[in-house]
Amino acid sequence: MANRLFPLFLMLAAPALAGDLAGADAVRAAISGNTVQGGMQASGAYTEYYAADGTIRARDYTGRWSIEGDAMCFAYGEDPATCWGVRLEGSSVTWVGDGGDEGNGTILSGNPNGF
């Protein structure tokens, strides 16, 4: 992997699992208008701002996010969207796919990095 950050879910394509996942309203309330900073098993560290208009902004890339059912979906460039279950615990988020927990992060209020 190069030194630059890769889009959060670019290398991941697993669908979300059921379980103790947050519902759509809880995910939207926690994520929209905030930044998540963390790491993914397949692609490493990330920091992304999830604007209320559905755009994703990061240091050197952009994308789109949406809520479909109870999953959060991510699309970067021309790649199709991938969707993940979301487990929320306070300011912590866990991204859940077929393999179980695939990544995690901390929700930071607003856009502290100015993306």
N, CA, C and O of each residue as an XYZ file, in Angstrom:
460
protein
N       0.835     -1.177      0.000
C       0.000      0.000      0.000
C       0.882      1.243      0.000
O       1.877      1.295      0.722
N       0.537      2.214     -0.779
C       1.290      3.458     -0.841
C       1.093      4.254      0.434
O       0.241      3.923      1.258
N       1.890      5.312      0.595
C       1.798      6.137      1.797
C       0.533      6.962      1.857
O       0.112      7.359      2.943
N      -0.083      7.228      0.724
C      -1.306      8.028      0.752
C      -2.459      7.190      1.280
O      -2.446      5.964      1.171
N      -3.446      7.848      1.848
C      -4.611      7.141      2.372
C      -5.472      6.644      1.221
O      -5.663      7.349      0.230
N      -5.980      5.452      1.351
C      -6.918      4.911      0.387
C      -8.329      5.187      0.872
O      -8.548      5.273      2.081
N      -9.295      5.329     -0.030
C     -10.676      5.506      0.432
C     -11.045      4.400      1.408
O     -10.664      3.240      1.247
N     -11.781      4.789      2.403
C     -12.116      3.930      3.532
C     -12.545      2.533      3.144
O     -12.058      1.567      3.733
N     -13.423      2.384      2.194
C     -13.972      1.076      1.886
C     -13.625      0.604      0.483
O     -14.265     -0.313     -0.031
N     -12.626      1.210     -0.145
C     -12.285      0.868     -1.517
C     -11.979     -0.618     -1.695
O     -12.359     -1.210     -2.705
N     -11.298     -1.223     -0.728
C     -10.885     -2.615     -0.883
C     -11.853     -3.582     -0.223
O     -11.605     -4.788     -0.214
N     -12.943     -3.084      0.325
C     -13.869     -3.938      1.049
C     -15.185     -4.025      0.300
O     -15.699     -3.010     -0.171
N     -15.735     -5.223      0.184
C     -16.979     -5.366     -0.568
C     -17.966     -6.303      0.110
O     -18.854     -6.843     -0.550
N     -17.830     -6.504      1.397
C     -18.720     -7.434      2.089
C     -20.010     -6.752      2.513
O     -19.978     -5.592      2.925
N     -21.138     -7.435      2.424
C     -22.390     -6.867      2.908
C     -22.437     -6.877      4.434
O     -21.669     -7.579      5.091
N     -23.345     -6.093      4.972
C     -23.466     -5.985      6.417
C     -24.109     -7.222      7.030
O     -24.928     -7.891      6.401
N     -23.729     -7.507      8.250
C     -24.329     -8.582      9.032
C     -25.417     -8.021      9.927
O     -25.431     -6.826     10.221
N     -26.316     -8.868     10.355
C     -27.317     -8.477     11.339
C     -26.702     -8.619     12.726
O     -25.566     -9.074     12.857
N     -27.432     -8.238     13.744
C     -26.941     -8.363     15.108
C     -27.260     -7.114     15.898
O     -28.348     -6.550     15.777
N     -26.313     -6.685     16.704
C     -26.513     -5.523     17.561
C     -26.169     -4.221     16.841
O     -25.483     -3.356     17.387
N     -26.648     -4.100     15.626
C     -26.325     -2.948     14.791
C     -27.294     -1.799     15.049
O     -28.446     -2.006     15.433
N     -26.797     -0.586     14.829
C     -27.614      0.612     14.997
C     -28.589      0.738     13.832
O     -28.290      0.300     12.721
N     -29.736      1.328     14.076
C     -30.712      1.591     13.035
C     -30.337      2.824     12.229
O     -29.442      3.582     12.603
N     -31.036      3.011     11.117
C     -30.747      4.104     10.187
C     -30.763      5.468     10.862
O     -29.865      6.277     10.627
N     -31.762      5.741     11.692
C     -31.855      7.056     12.332
C     -30.681      7.310     13.264
O     -30.149      8.419     13.306
N     -30.271      6.285     14.015
C     -29.144      6.439     14.937
C     -27.838      6.651     14.183
O     -27.005      7.461     14.590
N     -27.660      5.925     13.085
C     -26.449      6.081     12.277
C     -26.400      7.481     11.687
O     -25.375      8.159     11.770
N     -27.495      7.913     11.096
C     -27.548      9.247     10.487
C     -27.253     10.329     11.532
O     -26.477     11.247     11.267
N     -27.862     10.227     12.708
C     -27.667     11.233     13.754
C     -26.210     11.272     14.241
O     -25.682     12.343     14.540
N     -25.571     10.108     14.320
C     -24.199     10.048     14.823
C     -23.169     10.484     13.787
O     -22.171     11.113     14.138
N     -23.394     10.160     12.527
C     -22.373     10.341     11.486
C     -22.529     11.630     10.689
O     -21.535     12.299     10.408
N     -23.738     11.988     10.324
C     -23.961     13.142      9.447
C     -23.422     14.426     10.066
O     -23.753     14.769     11.201
N     -22.592     15.124      9.308
C     -22.011     16.381      9.762
C     -20.809     16.203     10.671
O     -20.334     17.168     11.270
N     -20.313     14.977     10.778
C     -19.172     14.692     11.650
C     -18.064     13.970     10.899
O     -18.232     13.555      9.753
N     -16.934     13.830     11.571
C     -15.753     13.169     11.040
C     -15.564     11.850     11.772
O     -15.817     11.761     12.974
N     -15.121     10.824     11.052
C     -14.733      9.575     11.691
C     -13.259      9.340     11.367
O     -12.826      9.447     10.219
N     -12.513      9.019     12.404
C     -11.086      8.737     12.276
C     -10.824      7.365     12.862
O     -11.200      7.093     14.002
N     -10.179      6.495     12.090
C      -9.942      5.147     12.589
C      -9.122      4.318     11.638
O      -8.228      4.826     10.961
N      -9.433      3.021     11.589
C      -8.682      2.116     10.737
C      -9.546      0.964     10.267
O     -10.479      0.540     10.948
N      -9.211      0.464      9.076
C      -9.881     -0.682      8.479
C      -8.861     -1.801      8.338
O      -7.695     -1.547      8.036
N      -9.295     -3.033      8.553
C      -8.391     -4.174      8.434
C      -7.768     -4.257      7.048
O      -6.579     -4.554      6.926
N      -8.542     -4.001      6.008
C      -8.053     -4.194      4.641
C      -7.319     -2.987      4.061
O      -6.470     -3.154      3.185
N      -7.624     -1.783      4.525
C      -7.041     -0.615      3.859
C      -6.301      0.344      4.778
O      -5.742      1.328      4.293
N      -6.275      0.102      6.071
C      -5.484      0.930      6.976
C      -6.224      2.143      7.523
O      -7.453      2.181      7.575
N      -5.438      3.125      7.927
C      -5.958      4.315      8.601
C      -6.777      5.197      7.660
O      -6.522      5.248      6.457
N      -7.763      5.890      8.228
C      -8.580      6.827      7.470
C      -9.062      7.944      8.388
O      -9.152      7.779      9.605
N      -9.364      9.071      7.781
C     -10.069     10.177      8.420
C     -10.983     10.755      7.357
O     -10.509     11.238      6.329
N     -12.309     10.713      7.592
C     -13.281     11.188      6.614
C     -14.350     12.035      7.291
O     -14.816     11.729      8.388
N     -14.723     13.111      6.600
C     -15.827     13.964      7.029
C     -17.054     13.590      6.206
O     -16.988     13.531      4.978
N     -18.190     13.335      6.892
C     -19.433     12.932      6.239
C     -20.409     14.102      6.270
O     -21.145     14.277      7.241
N     -20.413     14.898      5.208
C     -21.265     16.080      5.130
C     -22.739     15.681      5.083
O     -23.095     14.608      4.595
N     -23.577     16.562      5.598
C     -25.024     16.299      5.639
C     -25.617     16.112      4.248
O     -26.670     15.487      4.116
N     -24.969     16.638      3.204
C     -25.487     16.492      1.839
C     -25.112     15.160      1.192
O     -25.416     14.935      0.020
N     -24.449     14.267      1.951
C     -24.102     12.956      1.434
C     -22.719     12.857      0.812
O     -22.368     11.814      0.259
N     -21.934     13.909      0.889
C     -20.575     13.829      0.361
C     -19.609     13.402      1.461
O     -19.812     13.677      2.644
N     -18.559     12.723      1.030
C     -17.447     12.343      1.891
C     -16.266     13.191      1.460
O     -15.957     13.290      0.273
N     -15.606     13.804      2.439
C     -14.404     14.579      2.130
C     -13.268     14.098      3.017
O     -13.434     13.905      4.221
N     -12.107     13.909      2.395
C     -10.899     13.499      3.098
C      -9.735     14.324      2.559
O      -9.918     15.176      1.690
N      -8.561     14.070      3.071
C      -7.395     14.872      2.674
C      -7.171     14.864      1.160
O      -6.933     15.918      0.571
N      -7.244     13.687      0.521
C      -6.913     13.635     -0.906
C      -7.900     12.848     -1.762
O      -7.539     12.347     -2.827
N      -9.142     12.737     -1.301
C     -10.173     12.094     -2.105
C     -11.544     12.519     -1.610
O     -11.682     13.097     -0.532
N     -12.551     12.223     -2.415
C     -13.944     12.490     -2.055
C     -14.784     11.261     -2.395
O     -14.310     10.334     -3.051
N     -16.004     11.267     -1.950
C     -16.924     10.182     -2.257
C     -18.328     10.570     -1.858
O     -18.624     11.745     -1.646
N     -19.193      9.572     -1.756
C     -20.589      9.786     -1.357
C     -20.959      8.749     -0.309
O     -20.482      7.615     -0.351
N     -21.810      9.141      0.630
C     -22.331      8.208      1.621
C     -23.851      8.284      1.621
O     -24.440      9.303      1.262
N     -24.478      7.175      2.035
C     -25.929      7.122      2.140
C     -26.297      6.057      3.163
O     -25.466      5.239      3.559
N     -27.543      6.083      3.576
C     -28.088      5.057      4.457
C     -29.091      4.258      3.632
O     -30.024      4.825      3.063
N     -28.901      2.952      3.568
C     -29.819      2.063      2.861
C     -30.267      0.993      3.847
O     -29.465      0.170      4.287
N     -31.548      1.008      4.191
C     -32.015      0.130      5.260
C     -31.340      0.571      6.546
O     -31.418      1.741      6.921
N     -30.686     -0.347      7.216
C     -29.936     -0.018      8.426
C     -28.433     -0.049      8.187
O     -27.660     -0.141      9.141
N     -28.004      0.025      6.928
C     -26.583     -0.010      6.588
C     -26.119      1.353      6.082
O     -26.893      2.102      5.485
N     -24.854      1.663      6.326
C     -24.242      2.867      5.775
C     -23.454      2.444      4.548
O     -22.656      1.508      4.597
N     -23.688      3.150      3.437
C     -23.079      2.798      2.162
C     -22.105      3.890      1.725
O     -22.316      5.073      1.993
N     -21.038      3.471      1.050
C     -19.948      4.354      0.655
C     -19.636      4.130     -0.817
O     -19.545      2.986     -1.262
N     -19.472      5.213     -1.581
C     -19.095      5.109     -2.994
C     -17.949      6.088     -3.249
O     -18.002      7.250     -2.848
N     -16.917      5.590     -3.923
C     -15.741      6.394     -4.250
C     -15.492      6.293     -5.741
O     -15.422      5.190     -6.283
N     -15.357      7.435     -6.416
C     -15.094      7.433     -7.846
C     -16.173      6.676     -8.603
O     -17.363      6.847     -8.339
N     -15.755      5.844     -9.538
C     -16.679      5.066    -10.362
C     -17.018      3.710     -9.738
O     -17.820      2.960    -10.294
N     -16.415      3.390     -8.589
C     -16.674      2.100     -7.946
C     -18.098      2.048     -7.412
O     -18.626      3.062     -6.957
N     -18.726      0.871     -7.462
C     -20.076      0.741     -6.893
C     -20.028      0.912     -5.374
O     -18.997      0.679     -4.743
N     -21.134      1.313     -4.813
C     -21.217      1.508     -3.367
C     -21.087      0.177     -2.636
O     -21.545     -0.858     -3.120
N     -20.462      0.220     -1.475
C     -20.421     -0.910     -0.563
C     -21.129     -0.489      0.712
O     -21.038      0.668      1.122
N     -21.837     -1.424      1.344
C     -22.639     -1.097      2.524
C     -22.189     -1.928      3.710
O     -21.801     -3.087      3.568
N     -22.248     -1.313      4.883
C     -21.761     -1.927      6.111
C     -22.750     -1.721      7.241
O     -23.401     -0.680      7.331
N     -22.855     -2.707      8.089
C     -23.585     -2.530      9.325
C     -22.771     -1.623     10.239
O     -21.547     -1.557     10.128
N     -23.444     -0.938     11.125
C     -22.775      0.015     12.004
C     -23.159     -0.290     13.447
O     -24.338     -0.371     13.790
N     -22.153     -0.454     14.272
C     -22.376     -0.591     15.703
C     -21.838      0.684     16.357
O     -20.683      1.057     16.154
N     -22.692      1.346     17.146
C     -22.328      2.586     17.813
C     -22.266      2.370     19.315
O     -23.157      1.758     19.904
N     -21.210      2.875     19.924
C     -21.068      2.858     21.375
C     -20.448      4.185     21.773
O     -19.232      4.357     21.697
N     -21.295      5.136     22.205
C     -20.802      6.480     22.508
C     -20.216      7.105     21.253
O     -20.890      7.196     20.227
N     -18.950      7.539     21.330
C     -18.302      8.141     20.161
C     -17.534      7.118     19.332
O     -16.792      7.492     18.423
N     -17.701      5.837     19.630
C     -17.019      4.781     18.873
C     -17.968      4.183     17.838
O     -19.158      3.999     18.090
N     -17.406      3.886     16.665
C     -18.161      3.240     15.594
C     -17.385      2.003     15.152
O     -16.159      2.027     15.053
N     -18.114      0.927     14.889
C     -17.520     -0.292     14.358
C     -18.239     -0.613     13.053
O     -19.468     -0.632     12.991
N     -17.441     -0.868     12.003
C     -17.976     -1.206     10.687
C     -18.035     -2.723     10.603
O     -17.020     -3.394     10.790
N     -19.221     -3.276     10.320
C     -19.442     -4.715     10.379
C     -19.794     -5.247      8.988
O     -20.714     -4.759      8.332
N     -19.038     -6.259      8.556
C     -19.282     -6.911      7.271
C     -19.448     -8.407      7.467
O     -19.609     -8.866      8.598
N     -19.413     -9.168      6.394
C     -19.558    -10.620      6.464
C     -18.512    -11.267      7.363
O     -18.788    -12.277      8.011
N     -17.328    -10.698      7.403
C     -16.256    -11.255      8.230
C     -16.323    -10.809      9.671
O     -15.389    -11.059     10.433
N     -17.399    -10.156     10.070
C     -17.506     -9.613     11.429
C     -17.027     -8.181     11.444
O     -17.251     -7.437     10.489
N     -16.371     -7.788     12.516
C     -15.873     -6.416     12.639
C     -14.715     -6.217     11.660
O     -13.696     -6.905     11.740
N     -14.883     -5.273     10.741
C     -13.887     -5.026      9.697
C     -13.093     -3.747      9.923
O     -12.066     -3.531      9.279
N     -13.559     -2.902     10.827
C     -12.864     -1.659     11.114
C     -13.547     -0.934     12.247
O     -14.610     -1.338     12.719
N     -12.918      0.147     12.675
C     -13.497      0.936     13.752
C     -13.027      2.372     13.637
O     -12.150      2.695     12.836
N     -13.617      3.217     14.442
C     -13.221      4.617     14.431
C     -13.825      5.364     15.596
O     -14.634      4.842     16.364
N     -13.398      6.601     15.693
C     -13.904      7.521     16.699
C     -14.606      8.655     15.980
O     -14.058      9.232     15.040
N     -15.805      8.977     16.412
C     -16.564     10.078     15.819
C     -16.099     11.375     16.453
O     -16.137     11.536     17.673
N     -15.659     12.298     15.607
C     -15.224     13.621     16.031
C     -16.274     14.633     15.607
O     -16.755     14.585     14.474
N     -16.628     15.526     16.473
C     -17.663     16.512     16.175
C     -17.256     17.434     15.028
O     -16.157     17.988     15.024
N     -18.145     17.588     14.069
C     -17.935     18.522     12.966
C     -16.838     18.092     12.011
O     -16.641     16.904     11.755
N     -16.126     19.087     11.489
C     -15.078     18.885     10.480
C     -13.774     19.508     10.981
O     -13.317     20.500     10.414
N     -13.163     18.946     12.034
C     -11.999     19.578     12.642
C     -10.781     19.688     11.725
O      -9.890     20.496     11.989
N     -10.723     18.897     10.662
C      -9.601     18.953      9.732
C      -9.826     19.912      8.571
O      -8.929     20.125      7.755
N     -11.009     20.483      8.494
C     -11.316     21.431      7.423
C     -11.383     20.796      6.046
O     -11.046     21.447      5.056
N     -11.805     19.554      5.957
C     -11.924     18.889      4.654
C     -13.062     19.479      3.863
O     -13.320     19.050      2.739
